[in-house]
């Protein structure tokens, strides 16, 4: 009996060590190229961690906020920054848990990001700012505007998260999944299997771009590195646990900002999403860019830039 227990213990220990080494190897190979360099930007010392940001150009302030996924970072805006900087002081930010910013072990919520964005506008930009934001980060701005309208001017939402998905709150199942992903070794392995490069390639080809022949391999590599840089699994765990979701209908109905929704014509259910947002705030304007999906700022930056400049005036 003792021998069986000893063998089981030895086998378990070897398995744990093997998985730990595998996790280290996967992270090393994903980040060895160091595509996400930070020397061109700055760090904002926020109370929950260092936040990476850049500042370029002159003119009225414009804050660019990337999608809320573990692979996203401010590189999402690389094709547009130089043109926008000709007329605006352009700020980009890597949200907490993303890109080059810190990735602490905590529960990431809508309120956490609302506080980050509000503090960043107050302490770094220092002026009322226009904002352009993508996907699952769009509700963060709507909530932030509802909390303090004085911080923001015009708002552009690119393929915003649907109101239906925002109503999906944490359940017993999703809470358990979050705890599982957060476990030190096996949870890390689960995340690493999710964050494999072929999964990122699939996202670009099937979800982010309409025309797969336009996909730039360098962006796949950068997103892949971002999703493996630091402890990105903690944001992933909160996203899977639905902790970033919140009902924004009250804020959407009551804010008086000029809002422009820009969608990719081939984005799933984009017209339904636009109609739902417009139902609660009839002053919202919208436009769809033909033959694009989730990231028109990478797939068709010139077309998106044209719409942005028309709206911002």
DRENKETOR-97172 format. One line per 4 residues: number of its first residue (from 1); their letters; for each residue x, y, z of C-alpha. Coordinates in steps of 0.2 Angstrom, whole numbers. Layout:
NUM = a = X,Y,Z ~ ...;
***
This chain:
1 = xxxx = 0,0,0 ~ 14,12,5 ~ 23,8,-11 ~ 8,12,-22;
5 = xxxx = 5,28,-13 ~ 24,32,-16 ~ 22,28,-34 ~ 6,39,-36;
9 = xxxx = 15,53,-27 ~ 30,52,-38 ~ 19,51,-54 ~ 9,66,-48;
13 = xxxx = 25,76,-44 ~ 33,72,-61 ~ 17,77,-70 ~ 15,93,-61;
17 = xxxx = 34,97,-65 ~ 31,93,-83 ~ 16,104,-85 ~ 25,118,-76;
21 = xxxx = 40,116,-88 ~ 28,115,-103 ~ 19,131,-97 ~ 36,140,-96;
25 = xxxx = 41,134,-113 ~ 25,140,-121 ~ 27,157,-114 ~ 45,158,-119;
29 = xxxx = 42,154,-137 ~ 27,166,-138 ~ 36,181,-132 ~ 54,178,-138;
33 = xxxx = 53,190,-152 ~ 48,205,-141 ~ 36,213,-153 ~ 28,223,-140;
37 = xxxx = 42,235,-135 ~ 38,249,-123 ~ 52,261,-125 ~ 41,272,-137;
41 = xxxx = 28,275,-124 ~ 26,279,-105 ~ 19,271,-90 ~ 5,278,-79;
45 = xxxx = 7,273,-61 ~ -11,268,-57 ~ -16,261,-40 ~ -18,243,-47;
49 = xxxx = -3,243,-58 ~ 7,251,-71 ~ -3,256,-87 ~ 6,258,-104;
53 = xxxx = 1,272,-115 ~ 7,283,-130 ~ 5,301,-134 ~ 7,308,-152;
57 = xxxx = 2,324,-162 ~ -6,340,-157 ~ -23,347,-157 ~ -39,341,-148;
61 = xxxx = -37,326,-137 ~ -42,309,-144 ~ -41,293,-133 ~ -41,276,-142;
65 = xxxx = -46,261,-132 ~ -43,243,-139 ~ -55,229,-138 ~ -56,219,-121;
69 = xxxx = -48,203,-125 ~ -32,195,-118 ~ -23,197,-135 ~ -28,215,-138;
73 = xxxx = -17,230,-135 ~ -15,248,-142 ~ -6,240,-158 ~ -24,238,-164;
77 = xxxx = -23,257,-169 ~ -6,256,-177 ~ -13,259,-195 ~ -22,275,-190;
81 = xxxx = -12,284,-177 ~ 0,294,-188 ~ -15,301,-198 ~ -25,305,-183;
85 = xxxx = -10,313,-175 ~ -10,327,-189 ~ -26,335,-181 ~ -27,327,-164;
89 = xxxx = -16,324,-148 ~ -19,305,-149 ~ -17,294,-134 ~ -17,275,-134;
93 = xxxx = -18,264,-119 ~ -15,246,-115 ~ -29,242,-103 ~ -25,233,-86;
97 = xxxx = -22,215,-90 ~ -18,218,-108 ~ -2,222,-119 ~ 12,230,-110;
101 = xxxx = 2,235,-94 ~ 3,225,-78 ~ -8,210,-77 ~ -11,208,-58;
105 = xxxx = -21,193,-50 ~ -38,201,-47 ~ -55,200,-53 ~ -57,212,-68;
109 = xxxx = -74,221,-68 ~ -83,234,-78 ~ -81,246,-63 ~ -62,243,-62;
113 = xxxx = -60,248,-80 ~ -71,263,-78 ~ -61,269,-64 ~ -45,267,-74;
117 = xxxx = -51,276,-89 ~ -58,290,-78 ~ -42,292,-69 ~ -32,291,-85;
121 = xxxx = -42,306,-92 ~ -41,316,-76 ~ -22,313,-72 ~ -14,311,-89;
125 = xxxx = -24,319,-103 ~ -31,333,-91 ~ -44,339,-103 ~ -61,333,-109;
129 = xxxx = -58,321,-123 ~ -65,312,-138 ~ -65,293,-137 ~ -64,279,-150;
133 = xxxx = -66,262,-143 ~ -69,244,-150 ~ -80,229,-146 ~ -81,223,-128;
137 = xxxx = -73,239,-122 ~ -87,250,-128 ~ -98,247,-113 ~ -84,254,-102;
141 = xxxx = -85,271,-110 ~ -104,271,-109 ~ -103,267,-91 ~ -89,280,-88;
145 = xxxx = -99,293,-96 ~ -114,289,-85 ~ -103,291,-70 ~ -94,307,-75;
149 = xxxx = -100,316,-91 ~ -88,330,-90 ~ -73,319,-94 ~ -79,315,-112;
153 = xxxx = -84,324,-128 ~ -88,314,-144 ~ -89,295,-143 ~ -85,283,-157;
157 = xxxx = -90,264,-154 ~ -83,252,-167 ~ -93,235,-167 ~ -99,238,-149;
161 = xxxx = -103,223,-138 ~ -121,218,-140 ~ -134,223,-126 ~ -139,204,-125;
165 = xxxx = -122,198,-121 ~ -120,212,-108 ~ -135,204,-99 ~ -126,188,-96;
169 = xxxx = -120,189,-78 ~ -109,177,-68 ~ -117,160,-65 ~ -111,145,-54;
173 = xxxx = -104,137,-69 ~ -94,153,-75 ~ -88,156,-57 ~ -81,139,-56;
177 = xxxx = -73,140,-73 ~ -64,156,-67 ~ -58,148,-52 ~ -51,133,-62;
181 = xxxx = -42,145,-74 ~ -34,154,-60 ~ -26,139,-52 ~ -7,140,-53;
185 = xxxx = -2,125,-65 ~ -17,116,-72 ~ -26,133,-75 ~ -11,140,-83;
189 = xxxx = -10,125,-95 ~ -29,127,-99 ~ -25,145,-104 ~ -10,141,-114;
193 = xxxx = -20,129,-124 ~ -32,142,-127 ~ -19,155,-132 ~ -10,144,-145;
197 = xxxx = -5,153,-161 ~ -17,143,-172 ~ -32,149,-161 ~ -26,167,-164;
201 = xxxx = -24,164,-183 ~ -42,157,-183 ~ -49,173,-174 ~ -41,184,-187;
205 = xxxx = -47,174,-202 ~ -64,170,-196 ~ -69,184,-184 ~ -58,200,-186;
209 = xxxx = -56,201,-205 ~ -69,199,-219 ~ -55,196,-232 ~ -43,183,-225;
213 = xxxx = -30,188,-239 ~ -28,205,-230 ~ -23,198,-214 ~ -6,203,-209;
217 = xxxx = 5,190,-201 ~ 14,203,-190 ~ -2,207,-181 ~ -6,189,-178;
221 = xxxx = 11,187,-170 ~ 9,203,-160 ~ -8,197,-153 ~ -1,180,-150;
225 = xxxx = 13,188,-140 ~ 1,200,-130 ~ -10,185,-125 ~ 6,176,-118;
229 = xxxx = 14,191,-110 ~ 14,191,-91 ~ -1,184,-82 ~ -14,187,-95;
233 = xxxx = -24,172,-89 ~ -32,182,-75 ~ -41,194,-87 ~ -46,179,-97;
237 = xxxx = -53,170,-82 ~ -64,186,-78 ~ -70,187,-95 ~ -75,169,-95;
241 = xxxx = -83,172,-78 ~ -93,186,-86 ~ -87,198,-72 ~ -84,212,-85;
245 = xxxx = -102,212,-91 ~ -115,225,-84 ~ -131,232,-90 ~ -128,249,-98;
249 = xxxx = -146,253,-103 ~ -148,266,-89 ~ -132,275,-94 ~ -135,273,-113;
253 = xxxx = -152,282,-111 ~ -146,296,-100 ~ -130,302,-108 ~ -131,317,-120;
257 = xxxx = -114,314,-129 ~ -113,313,-148 ~ -111,295,-151 ~ -107,287,-168;
261 = xxxx = -107,268,-170 ~ -96,261,-184 ~ -99,243,-189 ~ -91,231,-201;
265 = xxxx = -104,226,-213 ~ -100,208,-211 ~ -99,208,-192 ~ -111,196,-184;
269 = xxxx = -128,204,-180 ~ -121,221,-181 ~ -137,229,-187 ~ -147,222,-173;
273 = xxxx = -134,229,-161 ~ -135,246,-169 ~ -154,245,-168 ~ -154,240,-150;
277 = xxxx = -142,254,-145 ~ -152,267,-155 ~ -168,261,-147 ~ -162,267,-130;
281 = xxxx = -153,283,-137 ~ -161,289,-153 ~ -148,302,-156 ~ -135,289,-160;
285 = xxxx = -128,290,-178 ~ -121,275,-187 ~ -112,269,-202 ~ -106,252,-208;
289 = xxxx = -90,250,-218 ~ -93,237,-232 ~ -83,221,-233 ~ -76,222,-216;
293 = xxxx = -78,213,-199 ~ -73,216,-182 ~ -57,227,-184 ~ -60,239,-198;
297 = xxxx = -45,249,-191 ~ -34,236,-197 ~ -43,229,-212 ~ -49,246,-220;
301 = xxxx = -40,260,-210 ~ -43,273,-224 ~ -62,270,-224 ~ -63,271,-205;
305 = xxxx = -52,287,-204 ~ -63,295,-217 ~ -78,292,-206 ~ -69,297,-190;
309 = xxxx = -64,314,-197 ~ -81,318,-203 ~ -89,314,-186 ~ -75,323,-176;
313 = x = -76,338,-188;
***
